[in-house]
Amino acid sequence: SRLQHAEALAKEYLATGGTAVEMEGSIIIFAVTKRLNMFKTSKRKIVVDIGVEELRNTTVNDRIRKKFPFAKLMSIATDPATPTLATVVFSHRRGQGDSLQRDYSLNFSTTKQRDLFRTLMVPYLVSTTTFERGLVAFCVIKKLNRFETGVRKLVLDIRQRKLLSIELEDYDQFSKDRFAQINKKEFNFNQIRNILEDSEDPEKVEINFEGGQRAYTVVFLLEELKVNFLQTIDPFLQQHGKGILRVRLMYTRPPAASTNNYVHEIEVAGKVKTEGGVMVPWAHTADLLVPEAPEFMKRDWDTSQAMVTRSEIGLQRPPRQPLW
């Protein structure tokens, strides 16, 4: 269980000479320095209570200043330039009636102590990617309008081959009951045309869909989470080997049969995989010289009574309509 795993980690830390950590059953206490503002710091105890899943900020005299359920912890950020520093980022959920909590900047005595704190907390963080019952859930930032953003769970339902966007506070209910009446967006994997990355924002992706549906843009909390998402969904997307799109060109007999030569502009469109493994749109336009009469009159060239299937993309055209 998570509790047994946490206790084992703490005991191992203490057994190997780790300092500034106390253990009382399922409670693990870290002695840290908390930054209060730009100029002031304070000695604190950060209490991790695994049993009740609660984080408490107390004074050195054990007076509780604040306490937070693990469900309010968004992420824990670290900086290689300051190896003993960790920043606890809190989430703010709709309907809880509380104000936005400022980040906690905590300075630990050693990198080893900081890493123990982070390792203990990772399974409980909102931003942690979860794998359960065929669902892979990623925490992302979604722009709601011009001025607001919101936190969403971007969920890959592997069993149903679906991509879902679920409000953060509704995800727990959905993970227990997939038929729960919650606010969510839902897309089939085969509706996804491509997923584009942003060279200027490495955590951002744009998901484009077939049929002209509006693109869905999200920002992951970390670039490595974005990479995990792309690697997970990629096997389920429509693939086009080596970027080559095989197209069978078929010709509909024109009414002006007395004209011998016809030049039609055609466009071949599809998706190709870049060196980075991302599917991107690709199009090529060329002139097609239709053979002189009577060769183009042959039955093999006449598709006026047939449906032409674009097997690589899975769409069809009705008779007497342009190929693309």
LINQUITA-V804616 format. One record per helix or strand of 2 or more residues. SS is the DSSP state (~ for helix, > for strand). FROM is the first residue (numbers start at 1). LEN is the number of residues. If there is no record, write none. Layout:
BEGIN
ss=SS from=FROM len=LEN
ss=SS from=FROM len=LEN
END
This chain:
BEGIN
ss=~ from=2 len=14
ss=> from=21 len=4
ss=> from=27 len=9
ss=> from=41 len=9
ss=> from=54 len=5
ss=> from=64 len=6
ss=~ from=70 len=3
ss=> from=73 len=7
ss=> from=82 len=9
ss=> from=104 len=4
ss=~ from=111 len=12
ss=> from=130 len=3
ss=> from=135 len=9
ss=> from=149 len=9
ss=> from=162 len=6
ss=~ from=168 len=9
ss=> from=184 len=5
ss=~ from=189 len=3
ss=> from=192 len=7
ss=> from=201 len=9
ss=~ from=210 len=3
ss=> from=216 len=5
ss=~ from=223 len=12
ss=~ from=241 len=3
ss=> from=262 len=12
ss=> from=279 len=12
ss=~ from=295 len=3
ss=~ from=299 len=3
ss=> from=308 len=3
ss=> from=315 len=3
END
